Amino acid sequence: MAVLEQGLQDYLLPIGDEWVRTEKIDTIRLPYDGSPVATVAQGDPALVHRAARAARQAAAVLENWSNFERAEFLDRIAALLRRDHAAVACLISLETGKPISEARVEVDRGLQTLLASSIVARGLHGEVVPIDGAAIGAGRMAMTIRQPLGVIGIITPFNVPLNLALHKLGPALAGGNAVVHKPSEQTPLSALKLAELIREAGAPAGTYNVVTGLGETVGRALVECPEIDMITFTGSVETGRAIRARAGLKKVTLELGGNSAVIIEPDADLDAAVTRVVQGGYGFSGQICISVQRVYVHQSVATEFRGKLVAAVEKLRVGHPGEDSTQIASLISEQAARRVESWTQEAAHAGAKVLTGGNRTNSTIHPGVLADVPEDSAFMKNELFGPLVAVNGYDNLDDAIRLVNGTPYGLQAGIYTQHLQRAFQAARKLRAGGILINDVPTFRADHMPYGGTKNSGLGREGPRYAIEEMTEPKLICWRVG
Ligand code: NAD
C-alpha cells in the first residue's frame, strides 16, 4: 500500500538541542491491521523534567522576540509543513488509521492554524488603561502589555494528532512561550516530525520538546512538574478531571469530549441535512469530538430522513486507510471497536432498531444508523466515538431542545430549519459552546472560538482566544503630572 512505502523509521525524542535515545522503545502499529509502521523512543518522568528545563532556557530567548519575529517564525514552520505535506499526511494516516484523504485535510487544517497563529502574533497587544477614571489615578497614565507565561505543557489525544497539537503550539509560540508536548502514546509520529520542521525553521534549542509515553506516568509528571506554567489538554473528560485535580495552581485549559446532536425541523432541506450528517457523523469513523452522534428529527419527516440517511450511509466505502477511495477504515484499536459494538448491541436489546451497519470486523465498525434509541442507553448518554448515528423522532421543538441539552456534555449543537426566529430561539436555548444553524455540529474553522460548556471543557481554542490564556497582561503605570 502506498501509505506503507515509507518503511519503518526509528524516532528519537527532541529535547533541548538533542535527539534523545531511550532504553525502552515502542512500536507504533497501523490500527487497521496491526502492521508495524515505526519505532519510537519511550519517554519517562526524568525526561519530562529535562525537557522542562530546556524549555525554560528557550523561553528566556523567545520572550525577547518581537511580534514580527514570532510571526515570521510561524510562517517558516508553515512553509516547511506545506513542503512536506504528503509525508506528514502519510504519517497521520499510519498512526491513526485515518483514511489518507482525511489525513491530507488535517494537514491543510494545520496550515490554517499556523496562519491564524501568525496573524495573532503580528497583532498581539495590550491596551490603554483609563487610570485617571478614579480620583487616585489623577496625573497618571497606564497601559498593559501582554507577556508570555513561559513554559506551556501540551497534552493531546490520538484522533487529530497534528492539528490539535498546532492549536496549542501555534498560539504558545505566537505569545513567546516554549513548549513541552506529551502526545498520545498511540499517535506520537506527527509531533516528532513537527519537531524536525520547527528546528529547521530556526527555533532556539528547547523551543519545542516532545516526551512520549503513557498518560499515567509521563503525562502526570508533566502536570505536576514545577517548571511548567500552564497545562493545555485535549482529551477525555475522565483524564481532564485527573489533570485538573493534580495541576495545583497551574493555569489549566481543557478541551474535552462530547456527544453532539443536531435537530431537523419539518421545514429543513432534508437532502442538504443528510449530506452533512454523513460528513459529520462518519468522518474518521466518528472519532471526532464534535462528531454527529444524535439526530433529533421531527416525526413528520422522520421516515423520509431515515430512508435518505440509510441510503447514503450504505454507499460509504470501507477499506484500507491508504487507499484514496476509502471513507471508513478502522477505529484506533480493536478494543475501541469492541466497546462500540457492545454499546450498539445493548441499545438494540433495549429496543433500538438497527437500520443498517454496526457490525465489526477486527478494529473496523461498519457504518450504521439506529432509530428509536433509548435516551438512557450508553449509546446516547456517553461519547460513542464510532461510525454510528442515532435518529430519534420528536413532536415539538422544545422537546428536541430538552433532549439535546439532556447530557453532561456541551461542545457544539446544530439545527436545520428555514425559520429564522425558531433557529435563533433554539440557538439561545441550546447549551453548547457553539451553535450551527443549517449545519451539523461538526463544523470548525480553525480561527473561530472553540470549546465546550458543562463537562466538555474549560477555556476556548482558536489562536486568537488561546493566546489570551497563554499570555498575561502586565500593567505599566507612570506619573505625568
Ligand atoms: P485520553 O483522555 O485517553 O488521552 C488524551 C491524552 O491524555 C493522551 O496523551 C494520554 O496519554 C494523556 N493522559 C492519559 N491519562 C493521563 C493522566 N492521568 N495525566 C496526564 N495525561 C494523561 O483521550 P483519547 O482517547 O486520546 O482521545 C479521545 C478523547 O479526546 C475524546 O473524549 C474526544 O472527545 C476528546 N477530544 C476533544 C477535542 C476537543 O477539542 N474538545 C478534540 C479531540 C478529541
Boltz pocket constraint, residues with backbone or C-beta under 6 A from the ligand:
constraints:
  - pocket:
      binder: B
      contacts: [[A, 155], [A, 156], [A, 157], [A, 158], [A, 159], [A, 160], [A, 164], [A, 182], [A, 183], [A, 184], [A, 185], [A, 213], [A, 214], [A, 215], [A, 216], [A, 218], [A, 219], [A, 220], [A, 223], [A, 234], [A, 235], [A, 236], [A, 237], [A, 238], [A, 239], [A, 240], [A, 242], [A, 243], [A, 255], [A, 256], [A, 257], [A, 258], [A, 288], [A, 289], [A, 290], [A, 383], [A, 411], [A, 456], [A, 457]]
      max_distance: 6.0
